[in-house]
Amino acid sequence: MAQVLEFKLPDLGEGLTEAEIVRWLVEVGDVVAIDQPVVEVETAKAMVEVPCPYGGVVTARFGEEGTELPVGAPLLTVAVGATESSSSLGTAADQAGSRASRNGGAVADGSAAGAGPDSGSGSASGSGSGNVLVGYGTGAPAARRRRIRPQPTALNGTPAAASASASASASGSTAPGPVVAGPLTGSASATAGPVAGAAPVTALAGEVDGREGPVAVVSPLVRRLARQHEIDLRRLTGSGPDGLILRADVDAAIRLAGEAAEAESRSADAPAQRAVPERTAAGEAAAERVPLRGVRGAVADKLSRSRTEIPDATCWVDADATELMAVRAAMNAATGPSAGPKVSVLALLARICTAALARYPELNSTVDTEAREIVRLPGVHLGFAAQTERGLVVPVVRDAHTRNAESIGAEIARLTEVARTGKLSPAQLTGGTFTLNNYGVFGVDGSTPIINHPEAAMLGVGRIMPKPWVHHGELAVRQVVQLSLTFDHRVCDGGTAGGFLRYVADCVEQPAVLLRTL
């Protein structure tokens, strides 16, 4: 006999308390293996594929895509031992009751006898995995507790047993049919039998450029943006490879829809607008409200905390980067099998930062406000700001003080690629001790960075561009960059910060200075 176990949203670590369902990887009725990823969720720090510690048949999913769930909320239920035969699946489903809708719309078969919500922390007869996620594993099974289960109901509101009995009588069969899960929005749920009154569910498809087929959308951000603005993706033509719908396509559709609505409103209300002032409370467009959650919410919280707790100050200097660019060109000129990967300007600046922090360790520290102590950290874990579709993220290069420019550059390239796919783990986004922010990629010269709490400093780098510069007593056109350092005034005074920034600028202007310190 199959046992239905409930799998709850596990503790994903790093103090995260909630996650948003981005994409279900399984349907109701699918057979899953132990440790198979079943759902992709988005936390405030990363996109995570969550594996299920049980093997069996999925009998229910809790929450639609876009629903935000707290840690410990049910994700799905699995009938363990139901994959051996179709009859066992029917028995397990028949014994299961339908749960009430939870956490934004749950559709479920319910629990089998003896398997309550607390069974998510145990496993059935060796069917659970090892130490898969925090709070899950193959520990001793939870003690059974007597519980009063509510009368299960079918989707049409009638008792499940009566519904199944009526269905069996109508078909001339005496065997009761299983209670099955209803459809989830936007996906086709596999069922063990028909559900009376349930509307058919189809994949997102429609006519695109005169042809029918699935809509090519990869980014969950694009899908969510379309949902928020009621944009029908089936009517869009993607500008990406093979018709892939990009965010730019959805943004353009949102602008067109807004312009069309505004034009229609002006046309309908033209006489009335002449009779009233141009701006009235009734005539103003409604303000758009964007929830501060996910990555945007995490960034807002961290920046607000930084400005609230840290008494920061900023100093800056212009530097002649002509020699640095020449060194980079020479390093990348090597060809052939022995040539390593190309070295980026960011990698060279990162290596300069690690050398500067070795001379000025006060800036590689944090402040313990409760103990009123400055904690100087033994190693440099260098964060670098990266702009992605999900927003601003700061991946961390571990032990940057032990790496050369080529190694730092390779790790930056790897983490940047992972960031673009939204697959950075919380561990790759935390633990930094100093941050390098290259905002020059946005075409700006300067900025006053906000410190990445709880770090003590951040170096900002503007664009490198030709400018008039006095070189060896004569006016010349040189490659000039502005460097700015924001620092926590509790850990050091301006002399230390100025010394750090001047050393960085000297290394940019004369890379041989860096060689002398190695």
C-alpha positions as CSV (number, residue, x, y, z in Angstrom):
1,M,0.0,0.0,0.0
2,A,1.3,3.4,-0.9
3,Q,2.2,5.9,1.8
4,V,1.6,9.6,1.0
5,L,4.4,11.9,2.3
6,E,4.3,15.6,2.4
7,F,7.4,17.5,1.2
8,K,7.7,21.0,2.7
9,L,9.7,24.0,1.5
10,P,13.1,23.4,3.2
11,D,15.3,25.9,4.9
12,L,17.5,27.1,2.0
13,G,20.1,28.6,4.4
14,E,21.6,32.1,4.8
15,G,18.6,33.2,6.9
16,L,16.1,33.0,4.1
17,T,12.5,32.7,5.3
18,E,10.5,32.5,2.1
19,A,10.8,31.7,-1.6
20,E,8.7,32.3,-4.7
21,I,7.7,29.5,-7.0
22,V,9.1,30.2,-10.4
23,R,8.6,27.0,-12.3
24,W,7.2,23.6,-11.5
25,L,9.5,20.8,-12.9
26,V,6.9,18.0,-12.3
27,E,3.2,17.5,-12.8
28,V,0.7,15.7,-10.7
29,G,0.9,12.0,-11.6
30,D,4.6,12.2,-12.6
31,V,7.0,9.6,-11.1
32,V,9.9,11.2,-9.3
33,A,13.2,9.7,-8.1
34,I,14.9,10.4,-4.9
35,D,16.7,13.8,-5.0
36,Q,15.1,14.7,-8.3
37,P,14.5,18.5,-8.7
38,V,10.8,19.1,-8.5
39,V,10.4,22.9,-8.4
40,E,12.5,26.0,-9.2
41,V,12.1,28.8,-6.6
42,E,13.5,32.3,-6.4
43,T,14.8,33.6,-3.1
44,A,16.0,37.0,-2.2
45,K,19.5,35.9,-3.3
46,A,19.3,33.3,-6.0
47,M,17.3,30.9,-8.1
48,V,17.3,27.4,-6.6
49,E,16.2,24.0,-7.9
50,V,14.7,22.1,-4.9
51,P,15.1,18.3,-4.9
52,C,12.6,16.0,-3.3
53,P,13.9,13.6,-0.7
54,Y,11.2,11.0,-1.6
55,G,10.7,8.7,-4.6
56,G,7.2,7.9,-5.8
57,V,4.3,9.4,-7.6
58,V,3.4,13.1,-7.2
59,T,-0.1,13.3,-5.9
60,A,-0.4,17.1,-5.3
61,R,1.3,20.4,-5.8
62,F,0.8,23.4,-3.5
63,G,0.9,26.8,-5.0
64,E,0.9,28.2,-8.5
65,E,3.9,29.8,-10.3
66,G,4.4,33.2,-8.8
67,T,3.2,32.2,-5.4
68,E,5.4,33.2,-2.4
69,L,5.7,30.5,0.2
70,P,7.3,30.6,3.7
71,V,9.8,28.0,4.8
72,G,8.0,25.0,6.1
73,A,4.9,25.4,3.9
74,P,3.9,22.3,1.9
75,L,5.3,22.0,-1.6
76,L,3.9,18.7,-2.8
77,T,2.9,15.2,-1.7
78,V,4.4,12.0,-3.0
79,A,2.8,8.5,-2.9
80,V,5.8,6.4,-1.9
81,G,5.6,2.9,-3.2
82,A,3.0,3.8,-5.7
83,T,5.2,3.3,-8.8
84,E,5.2,-0.5,-8.5
85,S,1.8,-0.9,-10.2
86,S,-1.1,1.2,-11.4
87,S,-3.4,-0.4,-8.9
88,S,-1.3,0.8,-6.0
89,L,-1.5,4.4,-7.3
90,G,-5.2,4.1,-7.4
91,T,-5.4,2.7,-3.9
92,A,-3.1,5.5,-2.5
93,A,-5.1,8.2,-4.3
94,D,-8.4,6.6,-3.1
95,Q,-7.2,6.8,0.5
96,A,-6.1,10.4,0.1
97,G,-8.3,13.3,1.0
98,S,-8.4,16.6,-0.8
99,R,-6.7,19.4,1.2
100,A,-8.1,22.9,1.5
101,S,-6.4,25.4,-0.8
102,R,-3.3,26.8,0.9
103,N,-0.6,29.3,0.1
104,G,-2.0,30.9,-3.0
105,G,-4.1,28.1,-4.5
106,A,-3.1,24.5,-3.7
107,V,-4.6,21.5,-5.4
108,A,-4.0,18.2,-3.6
109,D,-5.1,14.6,-3.1
110,G,-4.5,15.0,0.6
111,S,-2.6,12.6,2.9
112,A,-3.0,8.8,3.2
113,A,-4.0,7.3,6.5
114,G,-1.2,7.8,9.0
115,A,0.7,10.3,6.9
116,G,0.0,13.8,8.2
117,P,1.7,17.1,7.5
118,D,4.5,16.2,9.9
119,S,5.6,13.3,7.7
120,G,7.7,15.6,5.6
121,S,10.7,15.2,7.9
122,G,10.8,11.4,7.6
123,S,11.0,8.8,4.9
124,A,9.2,5.6,4.2
125,S,11.2,2.3,4.4
126,G,14.4,3.6,2.8
127,S,12.5,5.7,0.2
128,G,14.0,9.0,1.5
129,S,17.3,10.5,0.5
130,G,20.3,11.3,2.7
131,N,21.1,14.8,3.9
132,V,19.5,16.6,0.9
133,L,18.5,19.9,2.4
134,V,18.4,21.5,5.8
135,G,15.7,19.8,7.8
136,Y,15.4,16.8,5.6
137,G,17.1,13.4,5.7
138,T,16.7,9.8,6.6
139,G,16.4,10.2,10.3
140,A,14.1,8.2,12.5
141,P,10.5,8.5,11.4
142,A,8.3,10.9,13.3
143,A,6.0,9.3,15.9
144,R,2.5,8.7,14.7
145,R,-0.2,10.8,16.3
146,R,-3.9,10.3,16.2
147,R,-5.6,13.0,14.3
148,I,-9.1,13.8,13.2
149,R,-9.1,14.2,9.4
150,P,-11.8,16.4,7.7
151,Q,-14.2,14.7,5.3
152,P,-12.4,14.9,1.9
153,T,-14.3,16.8,-0.8
154,A,-14.1,16.6,-4.6
155,L,-13.5,19.7,-6.7
156,N,-17.3,20.3,-7.1
157,G,-17.7,20.7,-3.3
158,T,-19.4,17.3,-2.7
159,P,-17.8,14.7,-0.4
160,A,-15.1,12.8,-2.2
161,A,-16.5,9.4,-1.3
162,A,-20.0,10.3,-2.5
163,S,-18.5,11.8,-5.7
164,A,-16.5,8.7,-6.3
165,S,-19.4,6.4,-5.6
166,A,-21.7,8.3,-7.8
167,S,-19.2,8.2,-10.6
168,A,-18.8,4.5,-10.2
169,S,-22.6,3.9,-10.2
170,A,-22.9,5.9,-13.4
171,S,-20.3,3.8,-15.1
172,G,-21.6,0.5,-13.9
173,S,-18.5,-0.2,-11.8
174,T,-18.5,-0.9,-8.1
175,A,-14.8,0.0,-7.5
176,P,-14.5,3.5,-6.2
177,G,-12.4,5.9,-8.4
178,P,-9.5,7.9,-7.1
179,V,-9.8,11.5,-6.0
180,V,-7.6,13.4,-8.4
181,A,-6.0,16.9,-8.3
182,G,-7.5,19.6,-10.4
183,P,-5.7,21.8,-13.0
184,L,-3.1,24.4,-12.1
185,T,-3.1,27.7,-13.9
186,G,-0.9,27.6,-16.9
187,S,0.0,23.9,-16.8
188,A,-1.5,20.5,-17.6
189,S,-1.9,18.4,-14.5
190,A,-1.7,14.6,-15.1
191,T,-4.6,12.9,-13.4
192,A,-5.6,9.3,-12.6
193,G,-9.1,9.9,-13.9
194,P,-11.5,12.6,-15.2
195,V,-12.7,15.3,-12.9
196,A,-16.3,16.4,-13.4
197,G,-16.6,20.1,-14.2
198,A,-12.8,20.6,-14.6
199,A,-11.9,22.9,-17.5
200,P,-9.3,21.5,-19.9
201,V,-5.8,22.9,-19.4
202,T,-3.5,23.5,-22.4
203,A,0.1,24.7,-22.7
204,L,0.7,28.3,-23.5
205,A,0.3,28.2,-27.2
206,G,-1.3,30.2,-30.0
207,E,-0.8,31.8,-33.3
208,V,2.5,33.5,-33.5
209,D,3.3,35.0,-36.9
210,G,0.6,32.9,-38.5
211,R,1.8,29.6,-37.0
212,E,0.7,27.7,-33.9
213,G,3.1,26.4,-31.4
214,P,4.5,26.9,-27.9
215,V,5.6,30.4,-27.0
216,A,9.4,30.6,-26.5
217,V,10.0,32.3,-23.2
218,V,12.9,31.3,-21.0
219,S,13.2,34.0,-18.3
220,P,10.8,33.8,-15.4
221,L,11.2,37.5,-15.0
222,V,9.7,38.1,-18.5
223,R,6.8,35.8,-17.7
224,R,6.1,37.6,-14.4
225,L,6.3,41.0,-16.1
226,A,3.8,39.9,-18.7
227,R,1.4,38.6,-16.1
228,Q,1.6,41.8,-14.0
229,H,0.7,44.0,-17.1
230,E,-1.8,41.5,-18.6
231,I,0.3,41.0,-21.7
232,D,-0.7,37.9,-23.8
233,L,2.6,36.3,-24.7
234,R,0.9,34.3,-27.4
235,R,0.4,37.6,-29.4
236,L,4.0,38.7,-29.2
237,T,6.8,38.0,-31.8
238,G,10.1,37.4,-30.1
239,S,13.1,39.3,-31.2
240,G,15.6,36.8,-29.8
241,P,17.1,33.7,-31.4
242,D,14.4,31.3,-32.8
243,G,11.7,33.7,-31.8
244,L,12.6,33.8,-28.1
245,I,10.6,36.5,-26.3
246,L,12.9,38.9,-24.5
247,R,12.2,41.5,-21.8
248,A,12.5,44.2,-24.5
249,D,9.6,42.6,-26.4
250,V,7.4,42.7,-23.3
251,D,8.4,46.3,-22.4
252,A,7.6,47.4,-25.9
253,A,4.2,45.7,-25.7
254,I,3.5,47.4,-22.3
255,R,4.3,50.8,-23.8
256,L,2.1,50.2,-26.8
257,A,-0.8,49.1,-24.6
258,G,-0.4,52.1,-22.4
259,E,-0.3,54.5,-25.4
260,A,-3.4,52.8,-26.9
261,A,-5.3,53.1,-23.6
262,E,-4.3,56.7,-23.2
263,A,-5.3,57.5,-26.7
264,E,-8.7,55.8,-26.2
265,S,-9.2,57.7,-23.0
266,R,-8.5,61.0,-24.6
267,S,-10.8,60.3,-27.5
268,A,-13.7,59.2,-25.2
269,D,-13.3,62.1,-22.7
270,A,-12.3,64.9,-25.0
271,P,-15.4,67.1,-24.3
272,A,-15.2,66.6,-20.6
273,Q,-11.5,67.4,-20.5
274,R,-12.2,70.9,-22.0
275,A,-14.7,71.6,-19.2
276,V,-12.4,70.7,-16.2
277,P,-8.8,71.6,-15.3
278,E,-6.1,69.6,-17.0
279,R,-5.0,67.8,-13.8
280,T,-7.7,66.6,-11.4
281,A,-7.7,63.8,-8.9
282,A,-10.1,61.8,-11.1
283,G,-8.2,62.4,-14.3
284,E,-4.7,61.5,-13.1
285,A,-3.3,58.2,-14.1
286,A,-3.1,55.7,-11.3
287,A,0.4,55.2,-9.8
288,E,2.1,51.9,-10.4
289,R,3.0,50.0,-7.3
290,V,5.9,47.5,-7.5
291,P,6.3,45.1,-4.5
292,L,9.7,45.3,-2.9
293,R,10.4,41.6,-2.7
294,G,12.9,39.1,-4.1
295,V,16.2,40.5,-5.2
296,R,14.8,44.1,-5.3
297,G,13.6,43.8,-1.7
298,A,16.9,42.3,-0.5
299,V,18.9,45.1,-2.2
300,A,16.6,47.7,-0.7
301,D,16.9,46.2,2.8
302,K,20.7,46.0,2.6
303,L,21.2,49.5,1.2
304,S,18.9,51.0,3.8
305,R,20.7,49.2,6.6
306,S,24.0,50.4,5.2
307,R,23.0,54.0,5.2
308,T,21.4,53.7,8.6
309,E,24.2,52.0,10.4
310,I,27.4,53.0,8.6
311,P,28.8,56.6,8.9
312,D,30.3,56.5,5.4
313,A,32.6,59.0,3.6
314,T,33.8,59.1,0.0
315,C,37.0,60.3,-1.5
316,W,38.0,60.1,-5.2
317,V,40.8,60.7,-7.6
318,D,41.4,60.8,-11.4
319,A,44.1,58.5,-12.7
320,D,45.9,58.0,-16.0
321,A,45.1,54.4,-17.0
322,T,47.1,54.6,-20.3
323,E,49.9,52.3,-19.0
324,L,47.5,49.9,-17.4
325,M,45.6,49.5,-20.7
326,A,49.0,48.9,-22.5
327,V,49.9,46.2,-20.0
328,R,46.6,44.5,-20.5
329,A,47.1,44.6,-24.3
330,A,50.5,43.0,-23.9
331,M,49.2,40.3,-21.6
332,N,46.4,39.4,-24.1
333,A,48.7,39.6,-27.1
334,A,50.0,36.1,-26.5
335,T,48.6,33.4,-28.9
336,G,48.9,29.7,-29.3
337,P,48.1,26.7,-27.1
338,S,50.1,28.1,-24.1
339,A,48.1,31.4,-24.1
340,G,45.7,31.7,-21.2
341,P,42.3,33.4,-21.1
342,K,42.1,37.1,-21.9
343,V,42.5,39.3,-18.9
344,S,39.9,42.0,-18.3
345,V,40.4,45.4,-16.9
346,L,38.1,44.4,-14.0
347,A,40.5,41.5,-13.2
348,L,43.5,43.8,-13.1
349,L,41.7,46.3,-10.9
350,A,40.7,43.4,-8.6
351,R,44.3,42.3,-8.3
352,I,45.3,45.8,-7.5
353,C,42.6,45.9,-4.8
354,T,43.9,42.8,-3.1
355,A,47.5,44.2,-3.0
356,A,46.1,47.5,-1.6
357,L,44.1,45.7,1.1
358,A,47.3,43.9,2.2
359,R,48.9,47.3,2.8
360,Y,45.7,48.8,4.4
361,P,44.0,45.9,6.2
362,E,41.7,48.3,8.1
363,L,39.5,48.4,5.0
364,N,39.1,44.6,4.9
365,S,37.1,44.5,8.1
366,T,33.7,44.8,9.6
367,V,32.2,46.4,12.8
368,D,30.6,44.3,15.6
369,T,28.2,46.9,16.9
370,E,27.1,44.8,19.9
371,A,30.7,44.2,21.1
372,R,31.9,47.6,19.9
373,E,34.8,46.0,18.2
374,I,36.4,46.3,14.7
375,V,36.9,42.8,13.3
376,R,39.8,42.7,10.8
377,L,39.4,39.7,8.5
378,P,42.3,37.4,7.6
379,G,41.4,36.8,3.9
380,V,40.0,38.9,1.1
381,H,36.7,37.6,-0.4
382,L,36.2,40.1,-3.2
383,G,32.7,40.9,-4.3
384,F,32.0,42.6,-7.7
385,A,28.7,44.2,-8.7
386,A,27.0,42.6,-11.7
387,Q,23.8,43.8,-13.3
388,T,21.4,41.0,-14.4
389,E,17.8,40.6,-15.5
390,R,17.0,39.8,-11.9
391,G,18.6,43.1,-10.8
392,L,21.9,44.0,-9.1
393,V,23.8,41.1,-7.6
394,V,27.2,40.9,-6.0
395,P,29.0,37.5,-6.6
396,V,32.0,36.8,-4.5
397,V,35.5,35.6,-5.6
398,R,36.7,33.5,-2.6
399,D,40.2,33.9,-1.4
400,A,41.0,36.6,-3.9
401,H,44.2,37.4,-2.0
402,T,45.7,34.1,-3.1
403,R,45.0,34.5,-6.8
404,N,46.8,36.2,-9.6
405,A,45.0,38.4,-12.2
406,E,44.4,35.5,-14.6
407,S,42.8,33.4,-11.8
408,I,40.6,36.3,-10.6
409,G,39.6,37.0,-14.2
410,A,38.6,33.4,-14.8
411,E,36.5,33.3,-11.6
412,I,34.8,36.6,-12.4
413,A,33.9,35.3,-15.9
414,R,32.5,32.1,-14.5
415,L,30.4,33.8,-11.8
416,T,29.2,36.4,-14.3
417,E,27.9,33.7,-16.6
418,V,26.1,31.9,-13.7
419,A,24.6,35.2,-12.7
420,R,23.2,35.8,-16.1
421,T,21.3,32.5,-15.9
422,G,20.0,33.3,-12.5
423,K,21.6,30.2,-11.0
424,L,23.9,31.8,-8.4
425,S,23.6,30.0,-5.0
426,P,23.2,32.0,-1.7
427,A,26.8,30.9,-0.8
428,Q,28.1,32.6,-4.0
429,L,26.4,35.8,-3.1
430,T,27.4,36.1,0.6
431,G,30.6,36.4,2.7
432,G,32.3,39.2,0.8
433,T,34.8,41.4,2.7
434,F,35.3,44.2,0.1
435,T,33.4,45.1,-3.1
436,L,34.6,46.4,-6.5
437,N,32.0,48.3,-8.5
438,N,32.7,49.0,-12.1
439,Y,29.9,51.4,-13.0
440,G,31.9,52.7,-16.0
441,V,30.2,50.0,-18.1
442,F,27.1,52.2,-17.9
443,G,28.9,55.1,-19.5
444,V,29.3,57.3,-16.4
445,D,32.5,58.8,-15.0
446,G,31.8,58.9,-11.2
447,S,29.6,57.9,-8.4
448,T,29.4,57.7,-4.6
449,P,29.0,53.9,-3.9
450,I,26.9,52.7,-1.0
451,I,28.9,50.2,1.1
452,N,27.7,46.6,0.8
453,H,26.8,46.0,4.5
454,P,28.5,44.6,6.6
455,E,31.7,45.4,4.7
456,A,33.8,48.5,5.5
457,A,34.6,49.9,2.0
458,M,33.8,49.8,-1.7
459,L,35.9,51.0,-4.7
460,G,34.0,52.5,-7.6
461,V,35.5,52.7,-11.1
462,G,34.2,55.0,-13.8
463,R,34.6,54.7,-17.6
464,I,38.1,54.9,-19.1
465,M,38.1,57.4,-21.9
466,P,40.5,59.8,-23.7
467,K,40.9,63.1,-21.9
468,P,43.4,66.0,-21.9
469,W,46.1,65.2,-19.4
470,V,49.5,66.8,-18.4
471,H,52.0,64.0,-19.1
472,H,55.7,64.7,-18.4
473,G,55.1,68.4,-18.3
474,E,53.2,68.5,-21.6
475,L,49.5,68.4,-22.5
476,A,48.6,65.1,-24.1
477,V,45.5,62.9,-24.7
478,R,45.6,60.0,-22.2
479,Q,43.2,57.3,-21.0
480,V,41.8,58.7,-17.8
481,V,39.6,57.0,-15.2
482,Q,37.9,58.3,-12.0
483,L,38.3,56.1,-8.9
484,S,36.1,56.7,-5.8
485,L,36.4,55.0,-2.4
486,T,33.5,54.9,0.0
487,F,34.6,53.8,3.5
488,D,33.2,53.2,7.0
489,H,34.7,56.1,9.0
490,R,34.5,53.9,12.2
491,V,37.2,51.6,10.9
492,C,39.7,54.2,9.8
493,D,40.3,57.9,9.3
494,G,40.7,59.8,6.0
495,G,44.5,59.3,6.0
496,T,44.1,55.5,5.7
497,A,41.4,55.8,3.1
498,G,43.4,58.3,1.1
499,G,46.5,56.2,1.3
500,F,44.6,53.1,0.0
501,L,43.1,55.1,-2.9
502,R,46.4,56.7,-3.8
503,Y,48.1,53.3,-3.9
504,V,45.4,52.0,-6.2
505,A,45.8,55.1,-8.5
506,D,49.6,54.6,-8.5
507,C,49.2,51.0,-9.6
508,V,46.8,52.1,-12.3
509,E,49.2,54.8,-13.6
510,Q,52.4,52.7,-13.1
511,P,51.6,49.0,-13.0
512,A,55.3,48.4,-12.1
513,V,54.4,49.6,-8.6
514,L,52.3,46.5,-8.2
515,L,55.2,44.3,-9.3
516,R,57.5,45.8,-6.7
517,T,55.1,44.8,-3.9
518,L,54.6,41.2,-4.9
